[in-house]
Amino acid sequence: MSEWTWEYAPDADHVVGDKGDGANLSPEDMAEAEKIDQELADAASVRYLGPPRYEEPAVSRLKSYARGLLIVWYQEDRRDDVIVVVRVTAPW
């Protein structure tokens, strides 16, 4: 089993920080989002064993996961064993 990780793309400011409208996630929501991100990485490490076959895509389509009022949009990159989190939202 590989050790999957997660990261924000392009960076935390764009994903969970100020999105241009002054709406930031609360510290509690940020902590919950990071917990979800790690759980997604843990799940991927069990689901994918080894590199993708030639006919399989190495990067998944954009996926979403919701828990409570948080929504996390992410992709699974099997080349680097990483969950790429591109957006996290919560109601304001």
Residue pairs with C-beta under 8 A, 6 or more apart in sequence:
1 45
1 46
1 49
2 45
2 48
2 49
2 81
3 45
3 81
4 41
4 42
4 44
4 45
4 81
4 82
4 83
5 41
5 81
5 82
5 83
6 37
6 38
6 40
6 41
6 74
6 82
6 83
6 84
6 85
7 82
7 83
7 84
7 85
8 14
8 15
8 16
8 84
8 85
8 86
9 15
9 84
9 85
9 86
15 85
15 86
15 87
15 88
16 24
16 25
16 30
16 33
16 88
17 24
17 25
18 24
23 92
25 33
25 88
25 90
26 90
29 70
29 88
29 90
32 67
32 68
32 70
33 70
33 72
33 85
33 88
36 65
36 67
36 70
36 72
37 72
37 74
37 83
37 85
40 65
40 72
40 74
40 83
41 82
41 83
44 76
44 81
44 83
45 81
48 76
48 78
48 81
51 58
51 78
51 79
52 58
52 78
52 79
56 78
58 77
58 78
58 79
59 75
59 76
59 77
59 78
59 79
60 75
60 76
60 77
60 78
61 75
62 73
62 74
62 75
62 86
63 73
63 74
63 75
63 76
64 71
64 72
64 73
64 74
65 71
65 72
65 74
66 72
69 90
69 91
70 88
70 89
70 90
71 87
71 88
71 89
71 90
72 85
72 87
72 88
73 85
73 86
73 87
73 88
74 83
74 84
74 85
74 86
75 83
75 84
75 86
76 83
76 84
77 83
77 84
